[in-house]
Amino acid sequence: MEKQKVLSRYFGYDAFRPGQEALIDAVLAGRDALGVMPTGAGKSLCYQIPALMLTGITLVISPLISLMQDQVTALVQAGVPAAYLNSSLSPAQFREALRRLEAGRYKLVYVAPERLALPGFQELCAKLPITFVAVDEAHCISQWGQDFRPDYLRIPAFLAALPTRPVLGAYTATATAQVKGDIIAALDLRDPVMAATGFDRPNLFFAVRKPKSKNRALLQEIEKHPNQSGIVYCATRKKVEAVCELLRSEGYAAGMYHAGMEKEARTQAQEDFLHDRVQIMAATNAFGMGIDKSNVSFVIHYNMPASVEAYYQEAGRAGRDGEAADCVLLYSPGDVMTQRYLIEHSEPNPNLTEDEQEQVRQMDEQRLNQMRNYALDHGCLRSHLLRYFGEKRYDRCGHCSNCLGLPREDDEGTIKLAKKELRAKRNEDVEDPALFEALRQLRLSIAREQNLKPFMVFSDATLRSMCEVRPTTMGEFLAVSGVGETKAKRYGEAFLACIRECG
């Protein structure tokens, strides 16, 4: 089956996004690949589509249990034979997954990097026809990046021990030139085809405010997003708890997530957010990587993060479905002091020498200063972010708080007027709000009945497309962006009936 048909049949799209075809074609031709694509640009399709077209099995090395579980569930919903191997499986479930893997029942298998070194796993892989290995979140292999994970250093040894070296693909959303070089060297990518589609996310609106009251500013921002999902990032556990209490006292369905909570409580909080049982998640940076929720409409940083990389990665969890979303930083000078304290008191990396530790500390201090420069910049915020990642795309983007002249300090009258103008400029309302809400409620009902996250049934973007197309037949339903054959068979009649009922 050709790649265009795979894209349409399984994923419901009729065209590739920039960069996807080059990376897919490289793998299909037996070439290594490196893809640097912003969140929401469709990185996962760059390895999922060749996995379905190649003979043999594709291993996807992924850093977080939640990420692989969500991606595998979404693939199974789309009719793709996929599985994951991680610590969330019971011994019986794990043995059954291995049995099916050996029997050739899966095309894609997601594994955590620490799994690569476990006794027996390497021996099993040596017996399997592994033709392609995809390394997701590949920046984690760089010891100089902000998300270094020592387990990623096991990947080269694992690959070297296989009878035949598979094609290797590496994929990440945020990587400076230095980190890209680290990925190529550490993974020993051989003459890789590289596709860097740019870091720009046109659907994201960036804003920096310097409010007298962060609590009041936070509530003002959330008021712009009634009944929409969002994340509020805080620098400390104590602040997460205070923000969560504030939101709940204001009547919002809010949850919280930080590393000081028991594992069961963190898991439950994450599930509540992903299943739309809570609207807003207050969290430290422990929450986020691997959160595959497509309909996050706003990310607010209550405190400034420690680096531009961290900020762009966290802010980028908004608008993954391509819909308009807000990314707002509430800045105060005290944020710099908090982050400097966290840098100075961070746990040392046992994999580094004292000199290397000092180099990392100096780089962390440099990253913090660069993040502070962003917060204080009165020029185009989007241009500032893109320049940091080595791009020059705009002098003025016309779609950030500085370009629109929105106030940084508290000014009630100006803020209310700006909010009204911005809402009109973005034209967020769908053509038929009543139909969209009916489709959303149907999706929620189906998701709860099948214990799925609502966005795994259909994304908000697909629901909006249904409102525009208003399909009346199964053929027309299949033409809706984001509707593949398996989902059409599974859910088509219910959604068509809902559209008919709404006239």
N, C-alpha and C positions, 0 to 999 in steps of 0.2 A: 504493500500500500504506500503510495507516495505521501510525502510529508504534509501537503495541503489537505489531503483527505483525512489524515490522522488528526490534524488540528481541528477540522470541522467535526469529525465523527465523535471524538472523545471530549473535546473541550468547547465546542460550539462557537468557534471563531472562524471568520472567513478570510482573515488577513493576518500576516505576521507583523509584529512590532519591530521597530528599528533594532538591528543587531542580532535578532533571533536566528534568522536564516543563515547568517555567516557562521555562527557557532554550531548550529545543527548540521550544516553541510560539512564542517570541519570534522566533526566526530564520525559522521557517516562515511567520510573518505579515509578514516583511520588516522586523523591528525589530532594531536593534543590541542586543548583550547583553554583560553582564559577569558572569562566574561566579567566585565565590571559594569553593572547596570543598576540604576537606582531602584529602591523598593517600589514595587508596583509596576515595574517595567516588564515583568514576565520572565525572570531568570529561570524559574523552575521548568518552564516549557523547553528551555534550551537543552536540558538533559532528559526530561521525561519523553519528549517526542523521539529522539534517537533511540532511547531505550526500548520503545515500542517497535521500532523498525529494524533494530539489529537482531541478529541471532544471539542466543545466549542470554546471560543475566547481567543486569546493571546493579552495581552496589552504589548507594548514595550515602556518603559519610556526612553526618549531620550532628551538630553539637548538643541539641537539647531534645529531651523526650517529647515535650509538648509539640515541637515543630514537626518531628517525624510522624507523630500520631495524627496531627491535623492533616498533613500532606497525604498520608496513606489513606485516611478516611475519605478525603476529597477524591483521591484517585479511584478508590473502590466505588464511590458514588458515580463516577464517570464511566465505570465499566472496565477499569484497568486492573489486572491482577498484580497487586502490590502487598507488601507486608513490612513490618518493622521488627527488629530484634533489639530489645533493651530490657532494663531491669523492671519495667512495669508489668512484664509478663510473668505469670506463675510458672513453676517448673514444668507443669503439664502443658501449658500453652506454648512454652518455649520449645519443648520437645516436638510438639505438633508442627510448629512453624518450621523447625529444622527439617522434619520429615517431608513437608510439602516443598521446601526449598530443594532438597535433594531430588525430589520427584519431578522437578521442573515446573511446578505450579505457578511460580511467580516470575514476572519480568523485571520488576524493580524491588529491591530490598534495601530498606534504610537501616543503617547501623550507627551506633555512637562510636567515636574514635577509641574510647577505652576498651570496646569490645574486640578490637583488632589484636590485642595482646593476650586475650584469654586463652587458656589451654583448650585445644580442640578446634577453635574457630579457624585458625590458619590451615589446619589439616583438612577441615571440611571444604574451605574455599579452594584448596589445591585440587579438589576433585570436581569442582563445578566449572562450567563453561562461562567464566566471567569475562565478558568482552569489553566492558566499559565501567570505569569508576569515576563517579562525580563527587567532587569535594565541595560541599556547600559551606557558606560562611568562611571561605578560604583565607580571609585576612587573619583568622585565629591562629595561623601557623607562624605569623610574624612576631618575633620576640620584641619588636619595636612598635607594634601596633597597640591600640587601646584595649583589645580583647584577646590577648595572647592566651592560648590554652595548651599547656604542655602535651596533652594527649595527642594533639595534632602532629607532633613530631614523630609519632609512631607510624604515620602513614607511609613514608618512603620505605621503611623496613618491611612493612606488610606487603607492599607492591613488589619489592625485590624478591620476596620469598614465593611468589606465585610462579607456576611453571611457565606461563607466558605473560609478558607484560601487557595489560589491557590498555586501550585508549584511555587517556586521563583528561578530565575536564575540571577546571577550578572556577568557582563562581562567587562573587561578592558584590555587595552594594556600595561599600565605602572603602576606597583604597587610595592613598597617596602614591606618588611615583615610587617612593622608597618601599612601601608595602607591596606594591605590584612586583618589584624586583625581588623582594623576599619570597613571595609566593612562587615565582618561577624557579628560583634557585633551590628553595627548600623542598619543593615537590619534584624537582628535576623535570620540569615540563620541557619536552623536546620540540623545538621550533614551533611553538604554539601559535595557532591562529588567535589573534587578540581582537576583541570587540569591546570598546568602551563607548557606550552610547551617550555618555554625558550624564552629569549629575542633576540636571535641571528637572524639577517636578512642577510643571506649569499649573497643575490643579491645586497646589499648596499656596496658601496666603501666609506670608511671614510677617510677624509683628514683634516689636520690642516695646514694653512699657516700663516705666520707672515710677510706680504708684506710691503714694503716701501710705495707703493701706493695701497690702497684697490680698487680704481676704476679700475686701470689697471689689478689687479689680478681678479677682478670680470669679466671683459670682457674676459680675458684669459679663465676662467672657462666656461663661456657661449659659447665661440667659439667651445668647444668640443661637443656641443649639437645642431647642426643646425636643425631648424624646430621642436624642441622638447619643451615640456612644462616644466616649472620650477618655483620655488618660491625663492625669495630673501628676507630673514627676516632681519629687521632692528630694532634697539632698540627704536627709536623715530620717531614721525610723520614727523618731519623736514627732517630726513635722508631718510625716505620712499619717500618723494616728490623729494628729490635731486637725489636718485638712479633712480626713474622712469624717471625723465627728462634726466639723462645720457643715459639710455637705449634707449629712444625714439630718442635722438640725434644721436645715433649710428645705427638707422634704425630698431630697434627691436619693435615688436608689444607688448608694455608693458602697464600694468595697475597698479593701486595702491589701497591700502586698509588700512585704519586706523580708529580708533574710533572717530577722530575729523571730519570725513566726514559726510555729511548728510546721513540718512538711505537709501534714494533712490539711492544716488551715490554709497554707499557701495554695495547695492544689485545688481546694474547694473555692477559694477566692477567684482563681484563674478560670475555673470552669463556670462559675457564676457569671463572669464577665463575658466569656466566649459564647455562652448560651443566652445572652441578653437578659439574665435574671437581675443583673445590676447594670446601671447605665454608665457609671463613671468609676474608674479605678484610680485610687490614689496610691502611688508606688514609688519606691526607690528604683535605681537603675538595675536592681536585681530582676525587675519585671520587664519583659519585652522581647529579647531576642528569641525568635521562633514563634511569636504571637502572630498567627496567620489570619487574624480577624480583618476582613476586608472593609467593613463599614465603620471604621473609626473616623469620626467627623472632626475631631479636634484633639490636639495634644498641647497641653499647657505646662510649661516649666515654671513651677512656683519658685524654684531656685535655679540659678545658672549652673549648668553641668560643668565638668572639668575640661572638656575639649570640644572643638568644633566637630570632630568625628563623632563623638558621643551624642552631641546635640542633633546632628543631621540624621543619625541613625534612629534616635528616639523620636524626633519630630516626624521622620519618614514613615512611622507606623500609622500616620493619618492618611486617609485618601488612597488606600491601596487599590480600591476599585475604580480609581480614576475620577471619582466625584470631587467636587470642591470641598476643601477642608482647611482648617485654621491651625497654624503653628505659632503659639504665642509664648514669648519669654517675659516673665515678670522679674525685672532685674533690680537688685540693690547692691551697694558696695559690700555689704556684709557677706554676700554670696562668695566673693573672692576669698575672704578670710576663711569661710567654712571649707571651701575646696582645698585651700592651701593646707589647712589642718589635716584634712583627710589624706592628702598626698604624703605629708610628713609622717603620718601614723599608719600608713598602709603596710600590710604584711609583705615582707621581702620575698622575692621569687627565688626558691631554692635552686633553680636551674641556672642562675646567673652568678657570676663572680662579683666581688665587692665593687670592682671598677665598673662592671656592666650595670650593677645596681645603681651606682651613682649616675651613670649615663642616662638610665631610664628616669631617675628622679629629675634630672635636669630637663629631659624631654617633656616630662609631665608638667613641669613648671612653665616651659615654653608654650605647651598646648593651652595651659590655663590662661596665660597672657593673651594668646591669640583669640581665645573665647571671649575674654573681657573686651578685646578690641571690637569684636562683632557686636557685643551688647551696647557699646558706646558709639558705634558708627552712626553718623547721621546721613550717610549716603544710602544707595540702594542695597537692601539686605540680601536679596537674591544674588546680586552681582558679587557681594562680599563672600558669600558661601561658595560660589562657583570658582572665584579666583583662588580660594584656599585649596580647592581640589585641582587647580591647574587649568581652569577654563576661563575664557573671557567671552561672555555671550551678550551682556547688556551693559549699557551705561545706566539706564533706568528701565526697570522691568514694568513699571506702572501697576504692579500687583503686590506691593508690600506696604507696610505702614509708613515707611519713610517716603516712598514715591508718592503716596496719596496724601502726605502731609498730616497723618493722624497724630494726635498729641501723645507725648510720652508721659507727661505729668498728668495728674488728675484734673480734669476740667469737665464737669458733668454735662454742660450744655453742648460743648464741642464733641464729646464722646458720643452722646445720643445721636447727634446729627450725622456724625461719621458712620455710626453703626447703620443708620437708615440708608445712607448713600451707598455703603458697601454692600448691604443686602440687595439693593436694587441693581448694583453693578454686576454682582455675581449671578443674579437671576436663578436662585437656588430652587425655587418652587417648581415642581413637576407640572405638566400640563393638566393632569387630572389627579389632584391630591386625594380625592375619595377612593379612586381606583387603586392608587399606590398603597394607601393604608389598608384596603381590603386584601391586596396581594401580600402585604407585609404580615397581616394577621394570619392568613392562610399558611404562609411560610413558617411562621412561628408555631402554629398548630402541628404541622407536619414534622417539624424539627423536634418538638417535644414528644410526639408520639413515637418517633424513631430514635430518640436520644441522640440527636445530631445538633451541632451548632447551626443556627439559622443560615449563616452565610454559606454553609456547605450545601444547602438545598439550592439556593440561587443568591447571588450578590445583590446589593441594592441597585447597582448599575444595570443588572439584568432585569430587575423589576421595573426600573424606569424605562428601559427599552420596550418592555411589554406594554407600558402605558402609551408609548409613542406608536408602536406598531399595531396594537390592539388586535392580535391574531384571532381568527375565528376557526381555523382548521389546523390539523396537526402539521401540515406542510408549512403553514405560515408560522406556527409556533417554533418549528425547527430553524426558521430564518432569524429568530430573535438572537441577538448577540449574547453568548454565554450559555446557550441551550444546545447540549450535545444529544446524540441519539439515545443513550442510556437514560439520561434524565428526562428526556421527552417521553419515553415509554413509561417511566416511573411516575412522573408528576404531571404530564401534559394535560390529561383530561380534567384534573382538579383545577388547574390554573385557567384552562379555557372556560370551564363552567363559571369560575369567579368573574372572568372578564365579561361573559355574556350577562350574568346577573347584574353587573354594574352598568349595563347598557352601553 
